[in-house]
Amino acid sequence: MKSLILTLTTVAFVAGSAAAGDVTGKISLKGTPAPEKEIPMDPACGKLHDGKKVTTRFYVTDGAGGLGDCVVYLEGAKGGAATKEVVIDQKGCEYLPYISSAQVNQPIRVLNSDPVLHNVHPTPTVDGNKEQNKAQLPKGAPLDFTFAKAEKFLRFKCDVHPWMFSYVSIFDHGFHAVSAKDGSYKITGVPDGKYKLVVEHRKGGKVEKEIEVKGGAKADFTIEAK
Ligand SMILES: [Cu+2]
């Protein structure tokens, strides 16, 4: 009896790319912002909250010093891959998330999980970004939007519900993130080098730091409540 032995040769390829790493850190809120304002929803939308009061989301925090909804980015960076799409849902007549970030020409997909009609109305202010206004039926098909130019806090609104806003910051590179409720953020795959790292909060303003990435970097920030 003959046995056949197959020898498999594994060839390992070592990528020749330059070192890269994640830029991480935490954003803290200093001071106490003004109390959020109650949103007077109409009956159809109010019903979706079981009578629970809905407020503005100017300062989203974890109650332990962390500040969410900060846009964090490497100013003037080049390259970086976009994720497939950025998804914004409409739920309980609110945009979720309130703050997000995307890359130029990356699809921003808006869903309607509500049993009510919305109308999605991005209102860019930078030349080359197109204003659009599209009705979306209750639980209707998703709508995709793209923008050709970088723009901070590009506003989406709904003309049916005047309290509905969402802000998407568009970058011409892939090195951006939005902080979670606990203030933590992560920008992945940043090539080694020196950068200006910027944190922007829609109400609290902007802070920045020069950083050096060597297989990653860590930088914490504080935003003062206005
Ligand atoms: Cu709406």
Residues whose N, C-alpha, C, O or C-beta is under 5 A from the ligand:
A	BS01	CU	L117 H118 N119 C158 V160 H161 M164
